[in-house]
Amino acid sequence: MVCAGVCLLLCLLCSDVVLAESNGVDINTLRKIIDYFQAKFSPGENKPYGVAINVHQDYCSSKFDSIQDRFLPNDTQQAVQKGLKKSFYKGQELMAAKTVAMKVQKLSVRAEYILLYPPNPSKSPLQVLLDRTEPDSCVVFYTLTAPCVRTCANVNGPYSLLPGLDLLTKYQGPKAFVFSQPWNGDEDASGSLKEIDQHVPLYRCTHQCVACRGSQGDDPINKECIN
Ligand SMILES: *[C@@H]1O[C@H](CO)[C@@H](O)[C@H](O)[C@H]1NC(C)=O
């Protein structure tokens, strides 16, 4: 009975989210935004990094082509690359991080984790970015590699991304969580991808972008997002 109640509540929340997002990110434009990140900000081929932007919503619409020369004017390639050489870039409309290897064992701090959890958790880079939100802005959160399955997308995991993503769940404007490379571990990633999609609409962008899930609460994760 408890489960039935909880599930019903979750489904009701899902349908609210879907309605609020009818004014979402244009999927062809999303491809252009990710191309822009890859061309300008990648710290090296296959080096994992993450970027979060908060821009006027026209940049997430089909108007992108006609206004792209004014896209992210204050977050230049040079400045972002310089920040990423160390590990982190903090800009006006953009925050970027790369995954940093730790000296101990084989641990690394993933880029998306850095964007969601700085030392002071009430002011993660994402929070700082959202604090500057104009009512009509659009937020795109990009990570080269799919969020890790074992811990990052597990609400009880020690490095869970989900509490940090709650900020984006609450955010009402157009928004997208995007990755390019699929999870390469043995585990099935569909459960954790679904978990993330329930927080923020999830996309995978390679040569094109696909939504990882249909708009119905119980739609399965699209195969193109898994491998
Ligand atoms: C870029 O920086 C200038 C000068 O600080 C500022 O006036 C302008 O609003 C900024 N543009 C954006 C899109 O943040």
The ligand as an SDF file (V2000), in Angstrom:
LIG
                    3D

 14 14  0  0  0  0  0  0  0  0999 V2000
   29.0580   40.5260  -20.6120 C   0  0  0  0  0  0  0  0  0  0  0  0
   29.8170   41.3870  -19.7940 O   0  0  0  0  0  0  0  0  0  0  0  0
   29.4160   42.7450  -19.8620 C   0  0  0  0  0  0  0  0  0  0  0  0
   30.4140   43.5520  -19.0760 C   0  0  0  0  0  0  0  0  0  0  0  0
   30.5990   43.0240  -17.7810 O   0  0  0  0  0  0  0  0  0  0  0  0
   27.9970   42.8650  -19.3250 C   0  0  0  0  0  0  0  0  0  0  0  0
   27.5460   44.1760  -19.3990 O   0  0  0  0  0  0  0  0  0  0  0  0
   27.0740   41.9720  -20.1570 C   0  0  0  0  0  0  0  0  0  0  0  0
   25.7780   41.9710  -19.5900 O   0  0  0  0  0  0  0  0  0  0  0  0
   27.5920   40.5400  -20.1920 C   0  0  0  0  0  0  0  0  0  0  0  0
   26.7940   39.7510  -21.1070 N   0  0  0  0  0  0  0  0  0  0  0  0
   26.2130   38.6290  -20.7640 C   0  0  0  0  0  0  0  0  0  0  0  0
   25.3800   37.9660  -21.8230 C   0  0  0  0  0  0  0  0  0  0  0  0
   26.3230   38.1190  -19.6640 O   0  0  0  0  0  0  0  0  0  0  0  0
  1  2  1  0
  1 10  1  0
  2  3  1  0
  3  4  1  0
  3  6  1  0
  4  5  1  0
  6  7  1  0
  6  8  1  0
  8  9  1  0
  8 10  1  0
 10 11  1  0
 11 12  1  0
 12 13  1  0
 12 14  2  0
M  END
$$$$
